[in-house]
Amino acid sequence: MIRLSGPVTATVLPDQTILGRLTSDASTPTTLRARRILIEREGVSASDRCGFAASISRGDLDSASETPLVKLPQWANYLADGDIVAITPSPSLHVIYRRNATTNSLLVTERCSSNCIMCSQPPTARDDSWLYELAISSIEHLPEDATEIGITGGEPLLDFQRFLTLLYRLKTLIPRTAVHVLTNGRLLAYLSYAQAISDIRHPDLMFGVPLYSANPSRHDFIVQARGAFDQTIRGILNAKRCGLRIELRVVLHEQSAPTLGQLARFIARHLPYVDQVALMGLEHIGFVKANAKVLKSSLSNYSSLIEEFVTTLESSGINTVLFNMPICLLPESVWPAARQSISDWKNDMPEQCSRCAIQSECSGFFSWNVDEYKQSVRPFSLAEARHFRSILRRRLP
């Protein structure tokens, strides 16, 4: 697991947040230095730091430094040229973007209008608008060749004007970067919201919207919000009416599993125009710990339900994928749907996976899930790996 933020030791504390792209090049042109943060190599002098927004030292701090200077914490040793960080006055270091990461997301709020019983990041009610402002400011530092950026919360659409500002900046500054927004979709029930987003005309935008059951009362119980099912369905309809792309997300646990087949048939009949459906393994953190008795069960207990879900949707022509589920715990028929979906900073595998011939093709586990599944994993032999890959080749178009 990789840590993304934490307190740091500093000299010349900043009076406001410093945001910039990291560089180890002490000869960076003066005109660029104000937008760069120097990550120091050995032998850097006080004059080398001059003009940079801040400097990050790998050694002892120079008390005579006139440039804001922080000590690189051990947890952030992975930082490299091209990464984007923020240094706040507390002082703390926040990693905004990692150049070599497989996934990058901007957390824009921790507030939410739902209170899902399995939420991995429980919502708060405090004003955290600084997160949105930091995200908006960071766009101009992102590289033009960034493949995809996620927008996550909380509920990003609660602060709708800031969301539109963020989306517009993404479109104008890095238009070739795909944007994936995680939202409960409820505010899209207002047609004006969906239309305003559509009017920005971002060229590669997808909304990930959770739908946990075709039974309204069950869905509302899972998200802990009365009327949420109706709002979500109206939101999906409005989004598609306005030409927005929708990925339905279903988290698999003891409360969603009983109606999984019914949900697949509901989607196939009433929402066949969604762009993708993702069935997702449970992340054992946040509210899951408090609600373990009503949520958790072994993934292997759901094999037949997963198979029915995928088969029903794919037979209706709906692209269906499996997220956060290791291949060895899935039935063979759904192997082609499995994806490497867990963000690398919280991805892990138990020791026995090192002997697996398809380790590089498997999603693995959330770091906090490993202990609970380490007795269940089954490493694939070379012969089983060849069989696995033959199954995938047969399903290619």
C-alpha positions in Angstrom: 0.0 0.0 0.0 1.2 3.5 -0.9 0.5 6.5 1.3 -0.7 9.7 -0.4 -0.6 12.3 2.3 0.7 13.1 5.7 2.5 15.7 7.9 6.0 16.9 7.2 8.8 18.8 8.9 9.5 22.1 7.3 11.4 25.4 7.4 10.0 28.7 6.1 6.4 27.5 6.4 4.2 28.6 3.5 1.3 30.9 4.3 -0.8 29.3 1.6 -0.9 26.0 -0.2 2.0 25.4 -2.7 1.2 23.3 -5.7 3.6 22.2 -8.3 5.2 19.5 -10.5 8.3 17.9 -9.1 11.6 18.2 -10.8 15.1 17.1 -9.7 16.7 19.4 -12.3 18.3 22.2 -10.3 19.1 24.0 -13.6 15.4 24.4 -14.5 15.0 27.8 -16.3 14.1 30.6 -14.1 10.8 31.3 -15.9 9.6 27.8 -15.0 10.7 27.6 -11.4 7.7 29.3 -9.9 5.5 26.4 -11.1 8.0 23.6 -10.0 8.9 22.0 -6.7 12.5 20.9 -6.6 13.1 17.4 -5.2 16.7 17.6 -4.2 19.6 15.4 -5.2 22.8 15.4 -3.3 24.9 18.6 -3.3 22.0 21.0 -3.8 22.8 24.5 -2.4 20.6 27.3 -1.2 21.2 29.1 -4.5 20.0 26.1 -6.5 16.6 26.4 -4.7 16.2 30.0 -5.6 13.0 30.7 -7.6 11.4 27.3 -7.0 7.9 27.3 -5.4 9.4 25.0 -2.8 12.1 22.4 -2.3 11.9 18.9 -0.8 15.1 17.7 0.9 16.1 14.1 1.1 18.6 15.0 3.9 18.7 17.4 6.8 16.9 20.7 6.5 18.8 23.9 5.9 17.6 26.3 8.5 19.0 29.2 6.4 16.9 28.4 3.4 14.8 31.3 2.0 12.8 28.9 -0.1 10.0 26.9 1.6 11.8 23.6 2.4 10.3 20.4 3.6 11.9 17.1 4.5 10.9 14.2 2.4 9.0 11.7 4.7 9.9 8.1 4.4 6.4 7.2 3.2 6.9 9.4 0.1 10.2 7.9 -1.1 8.5 6.9 -4.3 8.1 10.5 -5.5 9.8 11.2 -8.8 10.1 13.8 -11.5 6.7 14.6 -13.1 4.7 13.9 -10.0 2.4 16.7 -8.7 2.2 17.5 -5.0 0.7 20.1 -2.7 2.4 21.5 0.5 -0.1 22.9 2.9 0.6 25.4 5.8 -0.1 22.7 8.5 2.5 21.6 7.1 1.5 18.5 5.2 2.4 16.9 1.9 -0.4 15.7 -0.4 0.4 13.7 -3.5 -2.0 14.9 -6.3 -0.7 13.0 -9.3 1.8 10.3 -9.9 3.3 10.2 -13.3 4.0 6.5 -13.4 0.8 5.3 -11.6 -1.7 3.1 -13.4 -4.6 5.3 -12.0 -4.9 8.8 -10.7 -7.9 10.4 -9.1 -8.8 13.8 -7.6 -10.6 13.7 -4.3 -12.9 16.8 -4.5 -15.1 16.4 -1.4 -15.8 14.1 1.5 -19.4 15.3 1.7 -22.2 13.0 0.3 -26.0 12.9 0.0 -25.9 9.1 0.6 -24.5 7.1 3.5 -23.9 3.7 2.0 -23.5 0.9 4.5 -20.3 -0.3 2.8 -18.7 3.1 2.0 -15.0 2.8 2.0 -14.6 6.5 2.7 -17.4 7.5 5.1 -18.8 11.0 4.4 -18.3 14.0 6.6 -20.5 17.2 7.0 -17.6 19.7 7.3 -16.8 22.4 4.8 -14.0 20.9 2.6 -14.3 23.2 -0.4 -10.5 23.6 -0.3 -10.3 20.1 -1.8 -12.3 21.3 -4.9 -10.1 24.4 -5.2 -7.0 22.3 -5.0 -8.3 20.0 -7.7 -9.2 22.8 -10.0 -5.8 24.5 -9.5 -4.0 21.2 -10.2 -5.4 20.8 -13.7 -2.9 23.2 -15.2 -0.1 21.1 -13.8 -1.3 17.8 -15.2 0.6 16.5 -18.3 -1.1 16.7 -21.6 -0.5 13.0 -22.2 -2.3 11.8 -19.1 -4.4 8.8 -20.1 -7.2 9.2 -17.5 -8.1 11.1 -14.4 -10.8 10.1 -11.9 -13.0 12.5 -10.0 -14.1 11.1 -6.7 -15.6 12.0 -3.3 -18.0 12.0 -1.4 -20.4 13.2 -4.0 -18.7 15.5 -6.6 -22.0 17.0 -7.9 -23.0 18.5 -4.5 -20.8 21.5 -5.3 -22.2 21.7 -8.9 -20.7 25.0 -10.0 -17.2 23.9 -8.9 -17.7 20.6 -10.7 -18.6 22.4 -13.9 -15.5 24.6 -13.5 -13.3 21.5 -12.9 -14.8 19.7 -16.0 -14.4 22.8 -18.2 -10.7 23.1 -17.2 -10.1 19.5 -17.9 -11.7 19.9 -21.3 -9.7 23.0 -22.3 -6.3 22.2 -20.8 -6.0 18.4 -21.2 -8.8 17.4 -23.7 -7.2 14.1 -24.6 -7.4 12.8 -21.1 -10.4 10.6 -20.3 -12.4 11.6 -17.2 -14.2 9.2 -15.0 -16.6 10.7 -12.4 -17.8 8.6 -9.4 -21.2 9.9 -8.4 -24.4 8.5 -6.9 -26.2 10.0 -9.8 -29.0 11.4 -7.7 -28.6 15.1 -8.7 -28.7 14.1 -12.4 -32.4 13.6 -11.7 -32.5 17.3 -12.3 -32.5 17.6 -16.1 -30.8 21.0 -15.9 -27.8 19.4 -14.2 -27.4 16.7 -16.9 -27.8 19.3 -19.6 -25.3 21.7 -18.1 -22.7 18.9 -18.0 -23.5 17.9 -21.6 -23.2 21.5 -22.8 -19.5 21.5 -21.8 -19.0 18.8 -24.4 -16.1 17.0 -22.9 -14.8 14.5 -25.5 -14.2 11.5 -23.2 -16.4 11.6 -20.1 -17.9 8.7 -18.2 -20.0 8.7 -15.0 -19.8 5.7 -12.7 -23.2 5.4 -11.0 -24.1 2.8 -8.3 -27.3 0.7 -8.6 -27.4 -2.0 -6.0 -30.8 -3.7 -6.6 -33.9 -3.6 -8.8 -35.9 -3.5 -5.5 -36.2 0.2 -4.6 -36.4 -0.5 -0.8 -33.3 -2.7 -0.9 -31.3 -0.1 -2.9 -32.4 2.7 -0.5 -31.4 0.6 2.5 -28.0 0.0 1.1 -27.4 3.7 0.4 -29.3 4.8 3.5 -31.4 7.4 1.7 -35.1 7.2 1.2 -36.1 7.7 -2.5 -32.6 7.2 -3.7 -33.5 4.5 -6.2 -36.1 6.7 -8.0 -33.6 9.6 -8.1 -30.9 7.4 -9.4 -33.0 5.9 -12.2 -34.2 9.4 -13.2 -30.6 10.5 -13.1 -29.5 7.7 -15.5 -32.4 8.4 -17.9 -31.6 12.2 -17.9 -27.9 11.5 -18.4 -28.5 9.3 -21.5 -31.1 11.7 -22.8 -28.3 14.4 -22.8 -25.8 12.1 -24.4 -23.7 11.3 -21.3 -22.0 8.0 -20.9 -22.9 5.9 -17.9 -21.2 2.9 -16.2 -23.5 1.2 -13.7 -21.6 0.0 -10.6 -22.8 -2.8 -8.4 -20.9 -3.7 -5.2 -21.2 -7.4 -4.2 -22.1 -8.2 -0.6 -24.7 -10.0 1.5 -27.3 -7.2 1.0 -26.9 -6.9 -2.8 -26.3 -10.5 -3.7 -29.8 -11.9 -3.1 -31.3 -9.8 -5.9 -28.3 -9.8 -8.3 -30.1 -11.9 -10.9 -33.2 -9.7 -10.7 -31.0 -6.6 -11.1 -29.3 -8.0 -14.2 -32.7 -8.7 -15.8 -33.9 -5.2 -14.8 -30.9 -3.6 -16.5 -31.2 -5.7 -19.6 -34.9 -4.8 -20.0 -35.1 -1.2 -18.8 -31.5 0.2 -19.1 -30.0 -1.6 -22.1 -28.4 1.6 -23.4 -26.0 2.1 -20.5 -22.4 2.0 -21.7 -21.0 -0.6 -19.2 -21.9 -2.5 -16.1 -19.3 -3.2 -13.4 -19.8 -5.8 -10.7 -17.3 -5.0 -7.9 -15.8 -6.9 -5.0 -16.2 -5.4 -1.5 -13.5 -3.2 -0.1 -13.1 -4.2 3.6 -12.6 -0.7 5.1 -14.6 2.2 6.3 -18.2 1.4 7.2 -17.7 -2.3 6.2 -15.9 -2.8 9.5 -18.9 -1.5 11.5 -21.4 -3.4 9.4 -19.5 -6.6 8.9 -22.3 -8.8 10.2 -24.8 -7.7 7.5 -22.3 -7.3 4.6 -19.4 -9.7 4.5 -19.2 -13.2 3.0 -16.6 -15.1 1.1 -16.4 -14.2 -2.6 -16.4 -17.9 -3.5 -20.0 -18.1 -2.1 -21.2 -15.9 -4.9 -19.9 -17.9 -7.9 -23.2 -18.9 -9.3 -24.7 -15.4 -8.8 -21.7 -13.7 -10.5 -22.0 -16.2 -13.4 -25.7 -15.5 -13.8 -25.2 -11.7 -13.6 -22.5 -11.6 -16.3 -24.3 -14.1 -18.6 -27.6 -12.3 -18.5 -26.1 -8.9 -19.3 -23.7 -10.1 -22.0 -26.4 -12.1 -23.7 -28.3 -8.8 -24.0 -25.3 -7.1 -25.6 -24.3 -5.0 -22.5 -20.6 -4.8 -21.9 -20.0 -6.3 -18.4 -16.8 -6.2 -16.3 -15.7 -7.6 -12.9 -13.7 -5.3 -10.7 -11.7 -6.0 -7.5 -12.1 -9.8 -7.9 -9.0 -12.1 -8.1 -9.3 -14.6 -10.9 -8.7 -17.8 -8.8 -11.9 -17.0 -6.9 -14.1 -16.6 -10.0 -15.8 -19.3 -12.1 -14.1 -20.0 -15.4 -17.0 -18.7 -17.5 -16.4 -15.1 -16.3 -12.6 -15.0 -16.5 -12.7 -12.8 -19.6 -14.7 -10.1 -17.8 -12.2 -9.7 -14.9 -10.2 -6.5 -14.9 -7.1 -5.2 -13.1 -9.1 -2.5 -11.4 -7.7 -1.8 -7.9 -5.7 1.4 -7.7 -2.0 0.5 -7.4 -1.5 2.5 -4.2 -3.9 0.2 -2.3 -3.3 -3.0 -4.2 -1.6 -6.1 -2.6 -1.3 -9.8 -2.9 -0.6 -12.5 -0.3 2.7 -14.4 -0.4 1.3 -17.5 -2.2 0.4 -15.3 -5.2 4.1 -14.9 -6.0 3.9 -18.5 -7.2 1.0 -17.8 -9.5 1.6 -17.9 -13.3 -1.0 -15.3 -14.0 -0.2 -12.9 -11.2 0.5 -10.0 -13.6 -2.9 -10.4 -15.1 -4.9 -10.6 -11.9 -6.5 -7.7 -9.9 -5.1 -9.0 -6.6 -6.7 -7.6 -3.4 -7.1 -4.3 -1.6 -4.3 -4.1 1.0 -6.9 -4.3 3.8 -8.6 -7.4 2.3 -5.4 -9.6 2.0 -5.6 -11.2 5.5 -9.2 -12.2 5.0 -8.6 -14.0 1.7 -5.1 -15.3 2.0 -6.3 -18.8 2.9 -8.6 -18.9 -0.2 -6.2 -18.0 -3.0 -5.1 -20.7 -5.4 -1.9 -20.0 -7.5 -2.2 -21.0 -11.1 0.3 -23.5 -12.5 1.9 -22.9 -16.0 -0.6 -25.4 -17.5 -3.5 -23.6 -15.9 -2.2 -20.3 -17.1 -2.1 -21.6 -20.7 -5.7 -22.7 -20.2 -6.7 -19.3 -18.8 -5.2 -17.5 -21.8 -6.8 -19.8 -24.3 -10.2 -18.9 -22.7 -9.5 -15.2 -23.2 -8.4 -15.7 -26.8 -11.6 -17.6 -27.6 -13.7 -14.6 -26.3 -11.8 -12.0 -28.3 -13.9 -10.4 -31.1 
